[in-house]
């Protein structure tokens, strides 16, 4: 297998490098370290951070792509596969004919079969789900046995993680001349992290054991495992939230700084620009742009060596369009803050001493705006994830071949009207999106409380009342 670099792969790994650089800056800055310590004093923030870290791990695994050999191409049905596909190969390759319910051993619809020389209508056995069972009556006992094995496996993984964490804490305690016996003691937030890790490990262990013999969340219309689709959709949601942020940041920060600092005609021009852009319905603008892009892609199929690369380019352009239509809020927010900061004594002194404008902008003003930028970007993440789901639902989002929660919900629109009812695709998309968006919102609330003193004081006053 040869590595394949997709556009979004490069950008997501670049974003990870930027995050690691910011972490290094936090560790070297006492003020930033204190602010982030306030974030992780919240139990909900710690629980949300663990869930977001799991989603990020899935995204990174799905952002390492290879060109598959002919044998794997026939099994996966795609010339380009990811490290996540290899990790959950059984989910990706064990496809049924059509719909099947969660943990079922038979298909959802009846078929004509020959039994004892006579044609009969019955529910056929699945090709993979429960194929190891000689007697379907033993399914309950088999699921219980696999659940116990999953609990044991998840508990062992959790114990390994806790052991590594204990070694790190003990080394830190030794450097600070604290007793090593306190290496696992800490705040309630630390206990919440350990409990959340235990739940994640145990749940993952049970799901891994069940998915080895069953379709845990059932299958869709073409027989693909819904759990596999849900895991693959995590990457799309995270990319929309993270890459759009990466593309929004330079434009929003630059124009917000320029409008607030220079004022005059520069301010008027930038205000006119984002006021005009806000006057255009964003859904119509995105729909028109994506339709024109689709026409261009369909007219030039020789640009791509596989359909995966074509779908990835459409995903990148969707992130870019969302970024170009969502920078206005950040720019307006920074403009108002810069209008106040430009009258501060240290800025007036720098201008009186002849300091260049660009140096004032990037060394005096921008560092004081970073907490505001961070709060804004973290709180916009969940909105972007939901925006992708809405756009894909109406057909102007990601490519139909790209896994996303929006395409799952769009497919479920027809599944809910059939008999028997197919509910598990919609339920899976709802649960996964709820966990991702709720975790992002709770973490954003903690970041806002830590970096915005006024919000923290208001919250403390409400608690006292």
C-alpha positions as a Markdown table, in Angstrom:
| # | Residue | x | y | z |
|---|---|---|---|---|
| 1 | Unk | 0.0 | 0.0 | 0.0 |
| 2 | Unk | 1.3 | 3.4 | -0.9 |
| 3 | Unk | 0.4 | 6.6 | 1.1 |
| 4 | Unk | -2.1 | 9.0 | -0.4 |
| 5 | Unk | -2.2 | 12.7 | 0.6 |
| 6 | Unk | -5.6 | 14.2 | 0.5 |
| 7 | Unk | -6.1 | 18.0 | 0.8 |
| 8 | Unk | -8.0 | 17.7 | 4.1 |
| 9 | Unk | -5.5 | 15.3 | 5.5 |
| 10 | Unk | -2.7 | 17.8 | 5.1 |
| 11 | Unk | -4.8 | 20.6 | 6.7 |
| 12 | Unk | -5.9 | 18.5 | 9.6 |
| 13 | Unk | -2.4 | 17.5 | 10.5 |
| 14 | Unk | -1.2 | 21.1 | 10.0 |
| 15 | Unk | -3.9 | 22.1 | 12.5 |
| 16 | Unk | -2.7 | 19.5 | 14.9 |
| 17 | Unk | 0.8 | 20.9 | 14.7 |
| 18 | Unk | -0.6 | 24.4 | 15.4 |
| 19 | Unk | -2.4 | 23.1 | 18.4 |
| 20 | Unk | 0.7 | 21.4 | 19.8 |
| 21 | Unk | 2.6 | 24.7 | 19.3 |
| 22 | Unk | -0.1 | 26.5 | 21.2 |
| 23 | Unk | 0.1 | 23.9 | 24.0 |
| 24 | Unk | 3.9 | 24.6 | 24.2 |
| 25 | Unk | 3.2 | 28.3 | 24.5 |
| 26 | Unk | 0.6 | 27.6 | 27.3 |
| 27 | Unk | 3.2 | 25.6 | 29.2 |
| 28 | Unk | 5.7 | 28.4 | 29.0 |
| 29 | Unk | 3.2 | 31.2 | 30.0 |
| 30 | Unk | 2.1 | 31.3 | 33.6 |
| 31 | Unk | -1.0 | 33.4 | 32.8 |
| 32 | Unk | -2.2 | 31.1 | 30.0 |
| 33 | Unk | -1.5 | 28.1 | 32.2 |
| 34 | Unk | -3.6 | 29.6 | 35.0 |
| 35 | Unk | -6.5 | 30.3 | 32.7 |
| 36 | Unk | -6.5 | 26.7 | 31.3 |
| 37 | Unk | -6.2 | 25.3 | 34.8 |
| 38 | Unk | -9.5 | 27.1 | 35.5 |
| 39 | Unk | -11.0 | 25.3 | 32.4 |
| 40 | Unk | -10.0 | 21.9 | 33.7 |
| 41 | Unk | -11.3 | 22.5 | 37.2 |
| 42 | Unk | -14.8 | 21.9 | 35.8 |
| 43 | Unk | -15.9 | 18.3 | 35.7 |
| 44 | Unk | -18.2 | 18.8 | 32.7 |
| 45 | Unk | -15.3 | 20.4 | 30.8 |
| 46 | Unk | -13.0 | 17.4 | 31.6 |
| 47 | Unk | -15.7 | 14.9 | 30.6 |
| 48 | Unk | -16.3 | 16.9 | 27.4 |
| 49 | Unk | -12.5 | 17.1 | 26.7 |
| 50 | Unk | -12.2 | 13.3 | 26.9 |
| 51 | Unk | -15.1 | 12.7 | 24.5 |
| 52 | Unk | -13.6 | 15.3 | 22.1 |
| 53 | Unk | -10.2 | 13.7 | 22.3 |
| 54 | Unk | -11.8 | 10.4 | 21.3 |
| 55 | Unk | -13.4 | 12.1 | 18.4 |
| 56 | Unk | -10.1 | 13.7 | 17.4 |
| 57 | Unk | -8.4 | 10.3 | 17.6 |
| 58 | Unk | -10.9 | 8.8 | 15.2 |
| 59 | Unk | -10.5 | 11.8 | 12.9 |
| 60 | Unk | -6.7 | 11.4 | 12.9 |
| 61 | Unk | -6.9 | 7.7 | 12.2 |
| 62 | Unk | -9.3 | 8.4 | 9.3 |
| 63 | Unk | -6.9 | 11.1 | 8.0 |
| 64 | Unk | -4.1 | 8.7 | 7.1 |
| 65 | Unk | -4.9 | 7.3 | 3.7 |
| 66 | Unk | -3.4 | 4.5 | 1.5 |
| 67 | Unk | -3.9 | 3.3 | -2.0 |
| 68 | Unk | -5.2 | -0.2 | -1.5 |
| 69 | Unk | -4.0 | -3.3 | -3.3 |
| 70 | Unk | -6.4 | -5.1 | -5.6 |
| 71 | Unk | -7.4 | -7.6 | -2.9 |
| 72 | Unk | -8.3 | -4.9 | -0.4 |
| 73 | Unk | -10.0 | -2.8 | -3.1 |
| 74 | Unk | -12.5 | -5.6 | -3.8 |
| 75 | Unk | -13.2 | -6.0 | 0.0 |
| 76 | Unk | -13.5 | -2.4 | 0.8 |
| 77 | Unk | -15.1 | -1.3 | -2.4 |
| 78 | Unk | -12.7 | 1.7 | -2.7 |
| 79 | Unk | -9.2 | 2.3 | -4.2 |
| 80 | Unk | -8.3 | 4.5 | -1.2 |
| 81 | Unk | -8.6 | 3.4 | 2.4 |
| 82 | Unk | -7.6 | 4.9 | 5.7 |
| 83 | Unk | -6.0 | 3.6 | 8.9 |
| 84 | Unk | -9.4 | 3.6 | 10.5 |
| 85 | Unk | -10.7 | 1.3 | 7.8 |
| 86 | Unk | -7.9 | -1.1 | 8.6 |
| 87 | Unk | -8.6 | -0.8 | 12.3 |
| 88 | Unk | -12.3 | -1.7 | 11.9 |
| 89 | Unk | -11.9 | -3.9 | 8.8 |
| 90 | Unk | -14.6 | -6.3 | 9.9 |
| 91 | Unk | -17.1 | -3.5 | 10.0 |
| 92 | Unk | -16.1 | -2.1 | 6.6 |
| 93 | Unk | -16.0 | -5.3 | 4.7 |
| 94 | Unk | -18.9 | -7.4 | 6.1 |
| 95 | Unk | -21.8 | -6.1 | 4.1 |
| 96 | Unk | -25.3 | -7.6 | 3.9 |
| 97 | Unk | -27.8 | -7.4 | 1.0 |
| 98 | Unk | -29.9 | -4.7 | 2.6 |
| 99 | Unk | -31.5 | -3.6 | 5.9 |
| 100 | Unk | -31.1 | -5.5 | 9.1 |
| 101 | Unk | -32.0 | -4.4 | 12.6 |
| 102 | Unk | -29.4 | -3.9 | 15.4 |
| 103 | Unk | -27.9 | -7.2 | 16.6 |
| 104 | Unk | -30.2 | -9.1 | 14.3 |
| 105 | Unk | -29.4 | -12.5 | 12.7 |
| 106 | Unk | -32.0 | -12.2 | 9.9 |
| 107 | Unk | -32.7 | -9.6 | 7.3 |
| 108 | Unk | -35.5 | -7.1 | 7.8 |
| 109 | Unk | -37.5 | -8.1 | 4.7 |
| 110 | Unk | -38.8 | -11.5 | 3.6 |
| 111 | Unk | -37.5 | -13.2 | 0.5 |
| 112 | Unk | -38.6 | -16.2 | -1.5 |
| 113 | Unk | -36.5 | -19.2 | -0.5 |
| 114 | Unk | -36.6 | -22.9 | -1.3 |
| 115 | Unk | -37.2 | -25.2 | 1.7 |
| 116 | Unk | -37.7 | -28.9 | 1.4 |
| 117 | Unk | -38.3 | -28.5 | -2.3 |
| 118 | Unk | -41.0 | -25.9 | -1.9 |
| 119 | Unk | -40.8 | -22.1 | -2.3 |
| 120 | Unk | -41.5 | -20.2 | 1.0 |
| 121 | Unk | -41.5 | -16.6 | 2.1 |
| 122 | Unk | -39.3 | -16.0 | 5.1 |
| 123 | Unk | -36.6 | -13.8 | 6.6 |
| 124 | Unk | -33.3 | -15.0 | 5.4 |
| 125 | Unk | -30.2 | -15.4 | 7.6 |
| 126 | Unk | -27.7 | -12.6 | 7.3 |
| 127 | Unk | -24.5 | -13.3 | 5.5 |
| 128 | Unk | -22.3 | -12.1 | 8.4 |
| 129 | Unk | -24.5 | -11.1 | 11.3 |
| 130 | Unk | -24.7 | -14.0 | 13.7 |
| 131 | Unk | -23.3 | -16.5 | 11.1 |
| 132 | Unk | -21.4 | -18.3 | 13.8 |
| 133 | Unk | -24.5 | -19.3 | 15.7 |
| 134 | Unk | -25.7 | -22.8 | 15.0 |
| 135 | Unk | -28.9 | -22.2 | 17.0 |
| 136 | Unk | -30.4 | -18.7 | 17.0 |
| 137 | Unk | -31.9 | -19.4 | 20.4 |
| 138 | Unk | -28.4 | -19.1 | 21.9 |
| 139 | Unk | -28.0 | -15.5 | 20.7 |
| 140 | Unk | -28.7 | -14.0 | 24.1 |
| 141 | Unk | -26.1 | -16.1 | 25.8 |
| 142 | Unk | -23.6 | -15.4 | 23.1 |
| 143 | Unk | -24.1 | -11.6 | 23.4 |
| 144 | Unk | -23.8 | -11.9 | 27.2 |
| 145 | Unk | -20.5 | -13.8 | 26.9 |
| 146 | Unk | -19.1 | -11.3 | 24.4 |
| 147 | Unk | -20.2 | -8.4 | 26.7 |
| 148 | Unk | -18.2 | -9.9 | 29.6 |
| 149 | Unk | -15.2 | -10.3 | 27.3 |
| 150 | Unk | -15.6 | -6.7 | 26.2 |
| 151 | Unk | -15.9 | -5.5 | 29.8 |
| 152 | Unk | -12.7 | -7.4 | 30.7 |
| 153 | Unk | -10.9 | -6.0 | 27.6 |
| 154 | Unk | -12.0 | -2.5 | 28.3 |
| 155 | Unk | -11.1 | -2.7 | 31.9 |
| 156 | Unk | -7.6 | -3.9 | 31.0 |
| 157 | Unk | -7.1 | -1.0 | 28.6 |
| 158 | Unk | -8.4 | 1.4 | 31.2 |
| 159 | Unk | -6.0 | -0.1 | 33.8 |
| 160 | Unk | -3.1 | 0.4 | 31.4 |
| 161 | Unk | -4.0 | 4.0 | 30.8 |
| 162 | Unk | -4.3 | 4.7 | 34.5 |
| 163 | Unk | -1.0 | 2.9 | 35.1 |
| 164 | Unk | 0.8 | 5.2 | 32.6 |
| 165 | Unk | -1.0 | 8.2 | 34.1 |
| 166 | Unk | 0.1 | 7.1 | 37.6 |
| 167 | Unk | 3.8 | 6.8 | 36.4 |
| 168 | Unk | 3.6 | 10.4 | 35.0 |
| 169 | Unk | 2.0 | 11.8 | 38.1 |
| 170 | Unk | 4.6 | 10.0 | 40.3 |
| 171 | Unk | 7.5 | 11.4 | 38.3 |
| 172 | Unk | 5.9 | 14.9 | 38.6 |
| 173 | Unk | 5.4 | 14.5 | 42.3 |
| 174 | Unk | 9.0 | 13.4 | 42.7 |
| 175 | Unk | 10.2 | 16.5 | 40.9 |
| 176 | Unk | 8.0 | 18.7 | 43.2 |
| 177 | Unk | 9.1 | 16.8 | 46.4 |
| 178 | Unk | 5.6 | 15.6 | 47.0 |
| 179 | Unk | 4.7 | 12.1 | 48.4 |
| 180 | Unk | 4.4 | 9.5 | 45.7 |
| 181 | Unk | 1.3 | 8.0 | 47.4 |
| 182 | Unk | -0.7 | 11.0 | 46.3 |
| 183 | Unk | 0.1 | 10.3 | 42.6 |
| 184 | Unk | -3.5 | 9.4 | 41.8 |
| 185 | Unk | -5.2 | 11.9 | 44.2 |
| 186 | Unk | -6.5 | 15.1 | 42.8 |
| 187 | Unk | -9.5 | 17.2 | 42.2 |
| 188 | Unk | -13.0 | 15.9 | 41.5 |
| 189 | Unk | -12.4 | 16.9 | 37.9 |
| 190 | Unk | -9.5 | 14.3 | 37.7 |
| 191 | Unk | -11.8 | 11.7 | 39.1 |
| 192 | Unk | -14.4 | 12.6 | 36.4 |
| 193 | Unk | -11.7 | 12.1 | 33.7 |
| 194 | Unk | -10.8 | 8.6 | 35.1 |
| 195 | Unk | -14.5 | 7.6 | 35.3 |
| 196 | Unk | -15.2 | 8.9 | 31.7 |
| 197 | Unk | -12.1 | 7.0 | 30.4 |
| 198 | Unk | -13.4 | 3.9 | 32.1 |
| 199 | Unk | -16.9 | 4.3 | 30.5 |
| 200 | Unk | -15.3 | 4.9 | 27.1 |
| 201 | Unk | -12.9 | 1.9 | 27.4 |
| 202 | Unk | -15.6 | -0.5 | 28.6 |
| 203 | Unk | -18.1 | 0.7 | 25.9 |
| 204 | Unk | -15.4 | 0.3 | 23.3 |
| 205 | Unk | -14.6 | -3.1 | 24.5 |
| 206 | Unk | -18.2 | -4.3 | 24.4 |
| 207 | Unk | -18.8 | -2.8 | 21.0 |
| 208 | Unk | -15.6 | -4.4 | 19.6 |
| 209 | Unk | -16.7 | -7.8 | 20.8 |
| 210 | Unk | -20.2 | -7.5 | 19.6 |
| 211 | Unk | -19.2 | -6.1 | 16.2 |
| 212 | Unk | -17.0 | -9.1 | 15.6 |
| 213 | Unk | -20.1 | -11.3 | 15.2 |
| 214 | Unk | -23.0 | -8.9 | 14.7 |
| 215 | Unk | -24.0 | -5.5 | 13.3 |
| 216 | Unk | -24.4 | -3.6 | 16.5 |
| 217 | Unk | -26.4 | -0.7 | 15.0 |
| 218 | Unk | -27.8 | -2.6 | 12.1 |
| 219 | Unk | -27.2 | -2.1 | 8.4 |
| 220 | Unk | -28.5 | 0.5 | 5.9 |
| 221 | Unk | -30.2 | 0.1 | 2.5 |
| 222 | Unk | -27.0 | -1.3 | 0.7 |
| 223 | Unk | -26.1 | -3.5 | 3.7 |
| 224 | Unk | -23.3 | -1.3 | 5.1 |
| 225 | Unk | -22.8 | -1.4 | 8.9 |
| 226 | Unk | -24.3 | 1.7 | 10.5 |
| 227 | Unk | -21.7 | 1.7 | 13.3 |
| 228 | Unk | -19.0 | 2.0 | 10.6 |
| 229 | Unk | -20.9 | 4.8 | 8.9 |
| 230 | Unk | -21.2 | 6.6 | 12.2 |
| 231 | Unk | -17.5 | 6.3 | 12.9 |
| 232 | Unk | -16.5 | 7.5 | 9.4 |
| 233 | Unk | -18.9 | 10.5 | 9.8 |
| 234 | Unk | -17.0 | 11.7 | 12.8 |
| 235 | Unk | -14.1 | 12.8 | 10.5 |
| 236 | Unk | -16.5 | 14.9 | 8.3 |
| 237 | Unk | -18.0 | 16.6 | 11.4 |
| 238 | Unk | -14.6 | 17.4 | 12.9 |
| 239 | Unk | -13.2 | 18.6 | 9.7 |
| 240 | Unk | -16.1 | 21.0 | 9.1 |
| 241 | Unk | -15.7 | 22.4 | 12.6 |
| 242 | Unk | -11.9 | 22.5 | 12.7 |
| 243 | Unk | -10.8 | 23.4 | 9.1 |
| 244 | Unk | -13.5 | 26.0 | 8.7 |
| 245 | Unk | -12.0 | 27.6 | 11.9 |
| 246 | Unk | -8.5 | 27.4 | 10.4 |
| 247 | Unk | -9.8 | 29.1 | 7.2 |
| 248 | Unk | -11.9 | 31.7 | 9.1 |
| 249 | Unk | -9.2 | 32.8 | 11.5 |
| 250 | Unk | -6.7 | 34.7 | 9.3 |
| 251 | Unk | -9.5 | 36.6 | 7.4 |
| 252 | Unk | -11.5 | 37.5 | 10.5 |
| 253 | Unk | -8.5 | 38.5 | 12.6 |
| 254 | Unk | -6.8 | 40.6 | 9.9 |
| 255 | Unk | -9.9 | 42.5 | 8.9 |
| 256 | Unk | -11.1 | 43.0 | 12.5 |
| 257 | Unk | -7.7 | 44.4 | 13.5 |
| 258 | Unk | -7.5 | 46.7 | 10.5 |
| 259 | Unk | -11.1 | 48.0 | 10.9 |
| 260 | Unk | -10.7 | 48.8 | 14.6 |
| 261 | Unk | -7.1 | 50.2 | 14.4 |
| 262 | Unk | -7.0 | 52.3 | 11.3 |
| 263 | Unk | -10.7 | 53.6 | 11.3 |
| 264 | Unk | -11.6 | 56.0 | 8.6 |
| 265 | Unk | -12.1 | 54.7 | 5.1 |
| 266 | Unk | -10.5 | 51.3 | 6.0 |
| 267 | Unk | -13.1 | 50.8 | 8.7 |
| 268 | Unk | -15.9 | 52.0 | 6.4 |
| 269 | Unk | -14.8 | 49.6 | 3.6 |
| 270 | Unk | -14.6 | 46.6 | 5.9 |
| 271 | Unk | -17.9 | 47.3 | 7.5 |
| 272 | Unk | -19.5 | 47.7 | 4.1 |
| 273 | Unk | -18.0 | 44.4 | 3.1 |
| 274 | Unk | -19.3 | 42.3 | 6.0 |
| 275 | Unk | -22.6 | 44.1 | 6.1 |
| 276 | Unk | -23.2 | 43.3 | 2.4 |
| 277 | Unk | -22.1 | 39.7 | 3.0 |
| 278 | Unk | -24.4 | 39.3 | 5.9 |
| 279 | Unk | -27.3 | 40.6 | 3.8 |
| 280 | Unk | -27.0 | 37.6 | 1.5 |
| 281 | Unk | -28.7 | 34.5 | 2.8 |
| 282 | Unk | -25.7 | 32.2 | 3.6 |
| 283 | Unk | -27.6 | 29.0 | 2.6 |
| 284 | Unk | -28.3 | 30.4 | -0.9 |
| 285 | Unk | -24.7 | 31.6 | -1.3 |
| 286 | Unk | -23.3 | 28.2 | -0.3 |
| 287 | Unk | -25.8 | 26.3 | -2.4 |
| 288 | Unk | -25.0 | 28.4 | -5.5 |
| 289 | Unk | -21.2 | 28.0 | -5.0 |
| 290 | Unk | -21.4 | 24.3 | -4.4 |
| 291 | Unk | -23.6 | 23.7 | -7.5 |
| 292 | Unk | -21.1 | 25.6 | -9.7 |
| 293 | Unk | -18.3 | 23.7 | -8.2 |
| 294 | Unk | -20.1 | 20.4 | -8.8 |
| 295 | Unk | -20.6 | 21.3 | -12.5 |
| 296 | Unk | -16.8 | 22.1 | -12.8 |
| 297 | Unk | -15.9 | 18.8 | -11.1 |
| 298 | Unk | -18.2 | 16.8 | -13.3 |
| 299 | Unk | -16.9 | 18.4 | -16.5 |
| 300 | Unk | -13.3 | 17.5 | -15.6 |
| 301 | Unk | -13.2 | 13.9 | -14.3 |
| 302 | Unk | -9.5 | 13.5 | -15.4 |
| 303 | Unk | -8.4 | 15.8 | -12.6 |
| 304 | Unk | -8.8 | 13.0 | -10.1 |
| 305 | Unk | -7.4 | 9.5 | -10.0 |
| 306 | Unk | -10.2 | 8.2 | -7.7 |
| 307 | Unk | -13.7 | 9.3 | -6.6 |
| 308 | Unk | -12.3 | 9.7 | -3.0 |
| 309 | Unk | -10.0 | 12.5 | -4.1 |
| 310 | Unk | -12.9 | 14.2 | -5.9 |
| 311 | Unk | -15.2 | 13.9 | -2.8 |
| 312 | Unk | -12.3 | 15.2 | -0.6 |
| 313 | Unk | -11.9 | 18.3 | -2.8 |
| 314 | Unk | -15.6 | 19.1 | -2.5 |
| 315 | Unk | -15.3 | 18.7 | 1.3 |
| 316 | Unk | -12.4 | 21.2 | 1.3 |
| 317 | Unk | -14.3 | 23.7 | -0.8 |
| 318 | Unk | -17.3 | 23.3 | 1.6 |
| 319 | Unk | -15.0 | 24.2 | 4.5 |
| 320 | Unk | -13.7 | 27.2 | 2.5 |
| 321 | Unk | -17.1 | 28.5 | 1.7 |
| 322 | Unk | -18.3 | 28.1 | 5.2 |
| 323 | Unk | -15.2 | 30.0 | 6.3 |
| 324 | Unk | -15.8 | 32.8 | 3.9 |
| 325 | Unk | -19.3 | 33.3 | 5.1 |
| 326 | Unk | -18.7 | 32.9 | 8.8 |
| 327 | Unk | -15.7 | 35.3 | 9.4 |
| 328 | Unk | -17.9 | 38.4 | 9.7 |
| 329 | Unk | -19.0 | 37.7 | 13.4 |
| 330 | Unk | -15.3 | 37.4 | 14.5 |
| 331 | Unk | -14.3 | 40.5 | 12.6 |
| 332 | Unk | -17.1 | 42.6 | 14.1 |
| 333 | Unk | -16.3 | 41.4 | 17.6 |
| 334 | Unk | -12.5 | 42.1 | 17.2 |
| 335 | Unk | -13.2 | 45.5 | 15.7 |
| 336 | Unk | -15.2 | 46.6 | 18.7 |
| 337 | Unk | -12.5 | 45.4 | 21.1 |
| 338 | Unk | -9.7 | 47.1 | 19.1 |
| 339 | Unk | -11.6 | 50.4 | 19.2 |
| 340 | Unk | -11.2 | 50.3 | 23.0 |
| 341 | Unk | -7.7 | 49.0 | 23.1 |
| 342 | Unk | -6.3 | 51.5 | 20.6 |
| 343 | Unk | -6.9 | 54.3 | 23.2 |
| 344 | Unk | -5.0 | 52.5 | 26.0 |
| 345 | Unk | -1.8 | 54.2 | 27.2 |
| 346 | Unk | 0.6 | 51.5 | 26.0 |
| 347 | Unk | -0.7 | 51.7 | 22.5 |
| 348 | Unk | -0.6 | 55.6 | 22.5 |
| 349 | Unk | 3.0 | 55.4 | 23.8 |
| 350 | Unk | 4.0 | 53.0 | 21.1 |
| 351 | Unk | 2.6 | 55.2 | 18.4 |
| 352 | Unk | 4.2 | 58.3 | 19.9 |
| 353 | Unk | 7.6 | 56.5 | 19.9 |
| 354 | Unk | 7.2 | 55.8 | 16.2 |
| 355 | Unk | 6.6 | 52.0 | 16.4 |
| 356 | Unk | 5.4 | 50.7 | 13.0 |
| 357 | Unk | 1.7 | 50.0 | 12.7 |
| 358 | Unk | 2.2 | 46.3 | 11.9 |
| 359 | Unk | 4.3 | 45.9 | 15.1 |
| 360 | Unk | 1.6 | 47.5 | 17.2 |
| 361 | Unk | -1.1 | 45.3 | 15.7 |
| 362 | Unk | 0.7 | 42.0 | 16.1 |
| 363 | Unk | 2.8 | 42.6 | 19.3 |
| 364 | Unk | 0.5 | 44.9 | 21.3 |
| 365 | Unk | -3.0 | 44.4 | 20.2 |
| 366 | Unk | -3.3 | 40.8 | 18.9 |
| 367 | Unk | -1.9 | 39.1 | 22.1 |
| 368 | Unk | -4.6 | 40.9 | 24.1 |
| 369 | Unk | -7.3 | 39.7 | 21.7 |
| 370 | Unk | -6.3 | 36.0 | 21.7 |
| 371 | Unk | -8.6 | 35.0 | 24.6 |
| 372 | Unk | -11.5 | 36.6 | 22.8 |
| 373 | Unk | -10.5 | 34.8 | 19.5 |
| 374 | Unk | -10.2 | 31.5 | 21.4 |
| 375 | Unk | -13.7 | 31.8 | 23.0 |
| 376 | Unk | -15.3 | 32.8 | 19.7 |
| 377 | Unk | -13.7 | 29.9 | 17.7 |
| 378 | Unk | -14.5 | 27.2 | 20.3 |
| 379 | Unk | -18.1 | 28.4 | 20.6 |
| 380 | Unk | -18.5 | 28.4 | 16.8 |
| 381 | Unk | -17.5 | 24.7 | 16.4 |
| 382 | Unk | -20.8 | 23.2 | 17.3 |
| 383 | Unk | -22.7 | 25.6 | 15.0 |
| 384 | Unk | -20.5 | 24.6 | 12.1 |
| 385 | Unk | -21.1 | 20.9 | 12.7 |
| 386 | Unk | -24.8 | 21.4 | 12.7 |
| 387 | Unk | -24.5 | 23.6 | 9.6 |
| 388 | Unk | -22.9 | 20.7 | 7.7 |
| 389 | Unk | -25.7 | 18.4 | 8.7 |
| 390 | Unk | -28.3 | 20.8 | 7.4 |
| 391 | Unk | -26.5 | 21.5 | 4.1 |
| 392 | Unk | -26.0 | 17.8 | 3.5 |
| 393 | Unk | -29.6 | 17.1 | 4.3 |
| 394 | Unk | -30.8 | 19.6 | 1.6 |
| 395 | Unk | -28.3 | 18.2 | -0.9 |
| 396 | Unk | -25.7 | 21.0 | -1.1 |
| 397 | Unk | -23.2 | 19.8 | 1.4 |
| 398 | Unk | -20.6 | 17.0 | 1.1 |
| 399 | Unk | -20.4 | 14.6 | -1.8 |
| 400 | Unk | -23.1 | 11.8 | -1.6 |
| 401 | Unk | -20.3 | 9.3 | -1.4 |
| 402 | Unk | -18.8 | 11.0 | 1.7 |
| 403 | Unk | -19.9 | 9.7 | 5.1 |
| 404 | Unk | -21.6 | 12.4 | 7.2 |
| 405 | Unk | -24.4 | 12.7 | 9.6 |
| 406 | Unk | -26.3 | 15.0 | 7.2 |
| 407 | Unk | -26.4 | 12.3 | 4.5 |
| 408 | Unk | -27.5 | 9.7 | 7.2 |
| 409 | Unk | -30.4 | 12.0 | 8.2 |
| 410 | Unk | -31.2 | 12.6 | 4.5 |
| 411 | Unk | -31.4 | 8.8 | 3.9 |
| 412 | Unk | -33.4 | 8.3 | 7.0 |
| 413 | Unk | -36.1 | 10.6 | 5.7 |
| 414 | Unk | -37.2 | 7.9 | 3.3 |
| 415 | Unk | -36.5 | 5.0 | 5.7 |
| 416 | Unk | -39.0 | 6.4 | 8.3 |
| 417 | Unk | -41.8 | 6.2 | 5.8 |
| 418 | Unk | -41.3 | 2.5 | 4.9 |
| 419 | Unk | -42.8 | -0.6 | 6.6 |
| 420 | Unk | -41.2 | -2.1 | 8.6 |
| 421 | Unk | -39.8 | 1.1 | 10.1 |
| 422 | Unk | -36.0 | 1.6 | 9.8 |
| 423 | Unk | -35.1 | 3.9 | 12.7 |
| 424 | Unk | -31.6 | 2.9 | 13.6 |
| 425 | Unk | -29.7 | 5.1 | 11.0 |
| 426 | Unk | -31.5 | 8.3 | 12.3 |
| 427 | Unk | -31.0 | 7.2 | 15.9 |
| 428 | Unk | -27.3 | 6.6 | 15.4 |
| 429 | Unk | -26.8 | 10.0 | 13.7 |
| 430 | Unk | -28.7 | 11.7 | 16.4 |
| 431 | Unk | -26.8 | 10.1 | 19.3 |
| 432 | Unk | -23.3 | 10.7 | 17.7 |
| 433 | Unk | -24.1 | 14.3 | 16.8 |
| 434 | Unk | -25.6 | 14.9 | 20.3 |
| 435 | Unk | -22.5 | 13.7 | 22.0 |
| 436 | Unk | -20.2 | 15.7 | 19.8 |
| 437 | Unk | -22.1 | 18.9 | 19.8 |
| 438 | Unk | -23.0 | 18.8 | 23.5 |
| 439 | Unk | -19.4 | 18.1 | 24.4 |
| 440 | Unk | -18.2 | 21.0 | 22.3 |
| 441 | Unk | -20.8 | 23.3 | 23.9 |
| 442 | Unk | -20.0 | 22.3 | 27.4 |
| 443 | Unk | -16.3 | 22.7 | 26.8 |
| 444 | Unk | -16.9 | 26.1 | 25.1 |
| 445 | Unk | -18.8 | 27.3 | 28.2 |
| 446 | Unk | -15.9 | 26.4 | 30.4 |
| 447 | Unk | -13.4 | 28.2 | 28.1 |
| 448 | Unk | -15.6 | 31.3 | 28.1 |
| 449 | Unk | -15.9 | 31.2 | 31.9 |
| 450 | Unk | -12.1 | 30.9 | 32.3 |
| 451 | Unk | -11.0 | 33.4 | 29.8 |
| 452 | Unk | -13.7 | 36.0 | 30.2 |
| 453 | Unk | -13.5 | 37.5 | 33.7 |
| 454 | Unk | -16.9 | 39.2 | 33.4 |
| 455 | Unk | -18.6 | 35.9 | 32.6 |
| 456 | Unk | -16.8 | 34.2 | 35.5 |
| 457 | Unk | -17.9 | 37.0 | 37.9 |
| 458 | Unk | -21.5 | 36.8 | 36.7 |
| 459 | Unk | -21.6 | 33.1 | 37.2 |
| 460 | Unk | -20.1 | 33.4 | 40.7 |
| 461 | Unk | -22.7 | 36.0 | 41.6 |
| 462 | Unk | -25.5 | 33.8 | 40.4 |
| 463 | Unk | -24.2 | 30.9 | 42.4 |
| 464 | Unk | -24.1 | 33.0 | 45.6 |
| 465 | Unk | -27.7 | 34.2 | 45.0 |
